[in-house]
Amino acid sequence: MPQDTIGYVYAATVFLGGIAGFIQAGSHASLVSGLSLGFLMYQAASRVSQNPRDVGSAFGVSMVLLLLMGYRYSLTGKYMPAGFVSLLSLVMTLRYGSVLFSKKQQQQ
């Protein structure tokens, strides 16, 4: 069974980014959102690892992160962390979205 290694790495990046945001800036919002969304992404990556076509939750989490961090990047213009996470989230959204799109095409 294939592992969603990229999804697990993405989840760890989000999780650790939340901890780093708290340590560096004392941001409780970074801590809560990083831990929560990192955990949700870990769960989603586990589902994708069990069934590579089950990407709905992974797509949703990556889309939420793309929107949140993309908005934050538009406000601050800072690449780290908002721009970096936005870029990662865009890649992951496209990755999981392509699977969703191909799945819908096969159903028609």
N, C-alpha and C positions, 0 to 999 in steps of 0.2 A: 504494500500500500504506500503511495507516495506521500511524503511529508510536505507540508506547506512551510518549508524552511524560510522562505522570504517573508511570509506572513508572521512567523514567530520572531524574526529579526526586527520587523516593523513594530510589532507589539512591544518588544523589549526596548526599542528606541523611544517609543512614546512613554512607556512606564518609567524608564530611567530619566527621560527628559523632564518629567513631572517632578521627580526627586531633585534633579539638578536645579530646576527653577525655584524650588523651595529653599534649597541650600544657598544659592547665590543671591536671590532677591527676597527671600522670606515670603514668597507668594503662596498663600494657601490655595488660591484658585488653581495655580499650576500643579500643585501637589494633588489636589482632589481630581482635577480633570485628567492629569497624566496617569494617575493610578487607575482611575475608573475606565478611561478609554483604552489604556494599555491592557487591562484585564479583559475588557470586552473583545479587544482584537485578538488576544490570546485564545479566548473561547472560540472566536470565529475561525482562527487558524486551525484549531483542533477539529472543528466541523469540516473544514476544507480538507484536512488530512484524512479524515474518515471517508469523505465523499467529495472528490474534486469538483463536482458539479454544484455542490451546496455552498454557493458563494454569496448568497443574499445578505447575510449578516456582516460578512467581511466587507462587501461593497458598501453597506450602510455606514459602518464605522469609519471606513476610509473617506467616505463622502462627507460625513460630519466633521472629521478632522480637516479636510480640505476647505470646507466652508468657514469653519471657526478660525483656523490659522491663516487662511487666505485673507479673511477680513482683518485679522490682527496685523498681518503684514501690510495691508493697504493703509492702515492707520499709522504704523510706526516706520515702515520702510526698512526695518532691520532684518537682515538675512538670518541672523541667529537670534532666537530659535524659529521665529514665525515663518520666514521664507524657506528655511530648510525643511521644516515639517510640512509646509504647503507643497513643496516640490515632491517630497516622498509620498505624500497623500495623493497627489495628482497621479503619480506613477501607479500607486496601488489601486486607485479608483479605476484607472484605465485597464489595469491588469484584470481586476475582478469583473469590471463592466464588460470586457470582451468575452468573458466566459458566459455572463448572463445573456449577452446579445446572441452569441452563437447557440445557446440553449434555446432561446425563443425562436430563432430561425429554424432549428431542427424540429420544433414542435409544429410548425406551420406546414 
